Amino acid sequence: MSRLTLFCLAGLFVLMTGPDAATAQERSYDQNALRLDASFGDVSIVRGVDGQLVGKIGVFRGIDVAKVVETSPKAVSEAKEFQRNYRPGHIALALGFITMGASIGASRIPDLNRGVTTGLTIATVGLITYGGTRLQKAYTALHKSLWLYNRDLK
């Protein structure tokens, strides 16, 4: 009979304790995890549930993402990939749009050789494609960098 009582008390104790609601590690993650918030033309990197602004990335401004994620070596390598592709992508895209304007303008000139317009159009397509590809690589690396940083939070 004493074994049955002891077993019931142990079972009651296990049921009363239950799982912990939040540990210190979860609170640390909730306070330190990074995420992206996008608005028109800008991407903000924010920290934690409260949304503390870490920095903004836009056409004319940016932050050193490698410094933001410096606690994770794998995240730093992806942040450097972002920085390596971001500015050249924007420059090529801007040059592509300028060339597109020149191509449209050249097509309106009646006596201009068609080779000029064709050359400008080909340059436009090439620059916009190249710039868009570099920007896509940059943003993929940025997302991966933040994911790796969040994964390595302690």
Buried (B, 14 or more C-beta within 10 A) or exposed (E): EEEEEEEEEEEEEEEEEEEEEEEEEEEEBEEBBBBEEEEEEEBBBBBBEEEEEBBBBEEEEBBEBBEBBEEBEBBBBBBBBBBBBBBBBBEBBBBBBEBBEBBEEBBEEEEEEEEBBEBBBEBBBBBBEBBBBBBEBBBBBBEBBBBBBBEEBE
